[in-house]
Amino acid sequence: MTNTKLHDCKNQPVAVGDIVRVISLSQDFIKSFPADERILFESMIGNFFKIIDLDEYGQACVVREWHDEQGLPQTHVIALDPEEMEKM
């Protein structure tokens, strides 16, 4: 993990526990998932998430949760770059 402070797209400091709005996600990232999951990630844009952790690269991690076709809970932890989030 880096020792630098984490910032959002407006250079505001962010930390675990802060609420951020996802303002963009890399299309390469989205396309790395099966087509039926891509819409789940695209639906994150514009929505609010709590930073739950920092990954080994110092990126802010948020969780996307949903239920699959069988009603089973599914989750993905997503690491956001500063330009992908805005602190609320």
N, C-alpha and C positions, 0 to 999 in steps of 0.2 A: 504494500500500500504506500502511496506517496504521502509526504508530509505537508503538501500544499492544501490550502483551504478550498473547499468545494464551493462553486458559485453557479448561479443559474444564468439564463440568457441575458439578464440585465445586470450581471455582475453582483447580484445580491448573494450574500453567504447563505448556504443551506446546510442542514445537518439532519441527522436521524431524528425522526419525529415531526419534521416540517411537512406541510402540505404543499404539493406542487401541481401545477397544471401541465399536462403533456402538450406541447405545442407542435411537435413534429416527431417523426420516427424515420430512420433511414429506410429507404425503399429496398436496399440490399438486405437489411435485416428482415423486413417484412416478407420479402420473396424467399427467404431461407426456410420458411415454414410451409407445410402443406396448404393447398388452396383453401380448404375448409377452416383452417385456423387463422388465415391472414385477416379476415374480417374482424376477428376478435382484437387483433393488435391495432388495426386501423381505427377501430371504435374507441381506442384509448385517447386518440388525439382530441383535445378539447376538454377532457375529463380530469378530475382531481384524484390524486393518490398521495398516500402518506409514505414518506421515505422510511423504510424499515431497516435498512442496513447500508453499509458501504462495501463494495466488492474489493477484491484484492488489488484493483487498479485505482481505487479511490472514487469510483463512480457511484452515484446515488441509485439504490435499488428500490423498486416498487413492485407490488404484486398485482397481477391480473388474475381474477378468479371467475369461473363460470361453471356451468353444468353441461356435461356432454349429452349426446342423444339418449343415453340410457339413464340420465339424471344423476350421474356420478360427478362429484365435485372435481374440478381440474384447476390447476394453478400454473402460472409461469412467473418467475421472478425476472424482471427486466431491469438492466442497468442503463441509466440515462446519461447522455453527455450533457454538458451545461447548456448547449444551444437547443436541446430538446425539451427543456423544462423551464417553468417560471414559478418562483415562489409566491405563494398566496399570503 
